[in-house]
Amino acid sequence: MKFMNYSRKSAPNVVRLGCAFSDACFDITKAIGDDLLEFPRVVFTIEEALQVRDGLQLLEEQLRGLERSSSGIQGYRFNASDVTFHAPIVRPQKLIGIGLNYKDHAEEIKAPPPKQPLLFGMYANAIIGPDEPIVIPPMSRQVDYEAELGVVIGRRARHVPAGTALDYVAGYTIVHDVSARDLQFSDAQWLRAKSFDTFAPIGPCLVTRATLGDADGLAIELRLNGKTMQKSNTRNLIFKVRDLVSYISRVMTLEVGDVIATGTPGGVGFARTPPVFMKPGDIVEIDIERIGTLRNSVVEFD
């Protein structure tokens, strides 16, 4: 099932929790408030629902039943065209990046595949949602794109074995790991290059683990102004989702709502001849099979 944070265009500052529902969307916040859905309290975002143990699972089970019955629920349905979607996760305690985790990306930059996951940190200030603009900062002229599968943690995880690591995953989303390459290479590390405001678009929704399982075998594609720049499949991940969750949990405690950006496939801009970087006026779209499309424009800093 797909869960999303959204607001009505008539009340853009009021964020509510919804989900995809048959051929439309469904207002979960209203349904809880009206006791149509049983939940410990009214919630307005995915992050609030995650704070209830197995919260998305509880909602998903009830929503499946409502889908089958479909009676008395018309007042809770709405069309996606009537609302604005927001990032599914806005304030994670941790936004963790993984470097060189696709075989085709390692090959294109002529780097050996890493023997263990390469971790780096990003910050929540960089997060924006679908259709919000990526801002080119004055400090960089080489802003690159990176399409990534995002993993959202649903349970507190510490020293988790790989065999049970998926039990700690709430679901999956799309992360655009925007990167200032000139700063990345001058600093010889990733922090500054990936932490500018707007450099981590996330969305358009969260798809539950019950729907996608281990998220292996999903097509992933990035288009820049309609031209395909990255095209791969999550089966090409060097370290799979269960491996990443287990490994990271042995380094740091993963908290509910944390996001892991699992790495980008080949086709990045700096590795092309000549290099390709994003510029004001561009439109960048990322598709991941069974999740959806994350679309953002690119603008100059004002």
Residue pairs with C-beta under 8 A, 6 or more apart in sequence:
1 19
1 20
1 60
1 63
1 64
1 207
1 208
1 210
1 211
2 19
2 20
2 205
2 206
2 207
2 208
2 211
2 291
2 292
3 17
3 18
3 19
3 28
3 46
3 49
3 56
3 59
3 88
3 171
3 205
3 206
3 207
3 208
4 17
4 18
4 19
4 20
4 25
4 46
4 85
4 86
4 88
4 203
4 204
4 205
4 206
5 15
5 16
5 17
5 18
5 45
5 46
5 85
5 86
5 87
5 88
5 90
5 129
6 15
6 16
6 18
6 25
6 83
6 84
6 85
6 86
7 13
7 14
7 15
7 16
7 83
7 84
7 86
8 14
8 16
8 78
8 82
8 83
8 84
9 82
9 83
9 84
12 84
15 44
15 45
15 86
16 27
16 28
16 29
16 30
16 44
17 28
17 29
17 43
17 44
17 45
17 46
17 48
17 49
18 25
18 26
18 27
18 28
18 29
18 78
18 83
19 25
19 26
19 28
19 59
19 63
20 26
20 205
21 63
21 66
21 67
21 77
22 67
22 70
24 77
24 78
24 79
24 80
25 77
25 78
25 79
25 80
25 83
26 63
26 66
26 73
26 76
26 77
26 78
27 76
27 77
27 78
28 37
28 43
28 49
28 59
28 63
29 42
29 43
29 44
30 75
30 76
31 37
31 73
31 76
32 39
32 41
32 42
32 43
33 42
36 66
36 72
36 73
36 76
37 59
37 62
37 63
37 66
38 58
38 62
39 49
39 52
39 55
39 58
39 59
40 52
41 52
43 49
43 52
43 55
45 90
46 56
46 88
46 89
46 206
47 89
47 90
47 91
47 257
49 55
49 56
49 59
50 56
50 152
50 154
50 170
50 256
50 257
51 256
51 257
52 58
53 155
54 154
56 154
56 170
56 171
56 206
56 208
57 208
57 210
60 208
60 210
66 73
84 131
85 129
85 130
85 131
85 203
85 204
85 205
86 129
86 130
86 203
87 127
87 128
87 129
87 130
87 201
87 202
87 203
88 152
88 173
88 202
88 203
88 204
88 205
88 206
89 127
89 152
89 173
89 202
89 206
89 257
89 259
90 124
90 127
91 124
91 257
92 124
92 127
92 257
92 258
92 259
93 255
93 257
93 258
94 121
94 252
94 254
94 255
94 258
94 259
95 121
95 122
95 123
95 124
95 126
95 127
95 200
95 258
95 259
95 261
96 119
96 120
96 121
96 122
96 248
96 258
96 259
96 260
96 261
97 119
97 120
97 121
97 122
97 177
97 190
97 194
97 261
97 263
98 117
98 118
98 119
98 120
98 239
98 244
98 260
98 261
98 262
98 263
99 114
99 118
99 119
99 120
99 190
99 263
100 106
100 109
100 111
100 113
100 114
100 118
100 238
100 263
101 114
101 117
101 118
101 237
101 238
101 239
101 262
101 263
101 264
102 232
102 236
102 237
102 238
102 263
102 264
102 265
102 266
103 113
103 236
103 238
104 232
104 236
104 265
104 266
104 267
105 263
105 264
105 265
105 266
105 268
106 112
106 113
106 114
106 238
107 266
108 266
108 267
108 268
108 271
109 271
113 238
114 238
116 239
116 247
117 239
117 243
117 244
117 247
117 248
119 248
119 251
120 189
120 190
120 191
120 194
121 191
122 177
122 191
122 194
122 195
122 199
122 200
122 261
123 195
125 195
125 197
126 178
126 194
126 195
126 196
126 197
126 198
126 199
126 200
127 200
127 201
127 202
128 134
128 198
128 200
128 201
128 202
128 296
129 201
129 202
129 203
129 204
130 201
130 203
130 204
130 294
130 295
130 296
131 295
131 296
131 297
132 198
132 201
132 296
133 198
133 296
133 297
133 298
133 299
134 143
134 176
134 178
134 198
134 199
134 201
134 278
134 284
134 296
134 297
134 298
134 299
135 196
135 197
135 198
135 299
135 300
135 301
136 143
136 278
136 279
136 280
136 298
136 299
136 300
136 301
137 143
137 180
137 196
137 197
137 301
138 301
139 180
139 183
139 196
140 180
140 181
140 182
140 183
140 193
140 196
141 182
141 277
142 180
142 181
142 182
142 270
142 275
142 277
143 178
143 179
143 180
143 181
143 277
143 278
143 298
144 178
144 179
144 180
144 181
144 268
144 269
144 270
144 277
144 278
145 176
145 178
145 179
145 222
145 224
145 229
145 230
145 268
145 269
145 278
145 284
146 176
146 177
146 178
146 179
146 222
146 230
146 264
146 268
147 174
147 176
147 220
147 221
147 222
147 230
147 264
147 265
147 286
147 288
148 174
148 175
148 176
148 177
148 261
148 262
148 263
148 264
149 172
149 174
149 175
149 215
149 218
149 220
149 234
149 237
149 241
149 261
149 262
149 288
150 172
150 173
150 174
150 175
150 202
150 259
150 260
150 261
150 262
151 169
151 172
151 215
151 241
151 244
151 245
151 259
151 260
151 262
152 169
152 170
152 171
152 172
152 173
152 206
152 257
152 258
152 259
153 168
153 169
153 170
153 245
153 254
153 255
153 256
153 257
153 258
153 259
153 260
154 168
154 169
154 170
154 171
154 209
154 256
155 167
155 168
155 170
155 256
156 168
156 253
156 254
156 255
156 256
157 165
157 168
157 245
157 249
157 253
157 254
158 249
158 253
158 254
159 249
159 250
160 168
160 245
160 246
160 249
160 250
161 246
162 242
162 243
162 245
162 246
163 242
165 241
165 242
165 243
165 245
165 246
165 249
166 209
166 213
166 214
166 241
166 242
166 245
168 245
168 249
168 254
169 209
169 241
169 245
170 206
170 208
170 209
170 256
171 206
171 207
171 208
171 209
171 211
171 212
172 206
172 207
172 209
172 212
172 215
172 288
172 291
173 202
173 203
173 205
173 206
173 207
173 259
173 291
174 202
174 203
174 204
174 286
174 288
174 291
174 292
174 294
175 200
175 201
175 202
175 259
175 261
176 200
176 201
176 202
176 284
176 286
176 294
176 296
177 194
177 199
177 200
177 261
177 264
178 194
178 196
178 198
178 199
178 200
178 201
178 278
179 190
179 193
179 194
179 199
180 192
180 193
180 194
180 196
180 199
181 193
181 269
181 270
181 275
181 277
183 192
183 193
184 190
184 192
184 193
184 194
187 193
194 200
200 261
201 294
201 296
202 259
202 294
203 292
203 294
204 291
204 292
204 293
204 294
205 291
205 292
207 290
207 291
211 290
212 218
212 290
212 291
214 240
214 241
214 242
215 234
215 241
216 234
216 235
216 237
216 240
216 241
217 233
217 234
217 235
218 233
218 234
218 288
218 289
218 290
218 291
219 231
219 232
219 233
219 287
219 288
219 289
220 230
220 231
220 232
220 233
220 234
220 265
220 286
220 287
220 288
220 289
221 228
221 230
221 231
221 232
221 286
221 287
222 228
222 229
222 230
222 231
222 267
222 284
222 285
222 286
222 287
223 229
223 284
223 285
223 286
223 287
224 276
224 278
224 282
224 283
224 284
225 282
225 283
226 283
229 267
229 268
229 269
229 276
230 264
230 265
230 266
230 267
230 268
231 265
231 267
232 265
232 266
232 267
234 262
234 288
236 265
237 262
237 263
238 263
239 247
241 262
244 260
244 262
245 254
245 260
248 254
248 260
269 275
269 276
269 277
269 278
270 277
278 284
278 298
279 298
280 298
280 299
280 300
281 297
281 298
281 299
282 297
282 298
283 295
283 296
283 297
283 298
284 295
284 296
284 297
284 298
285 293
285 294
285 295
286 293
286 294
286 295
287 293
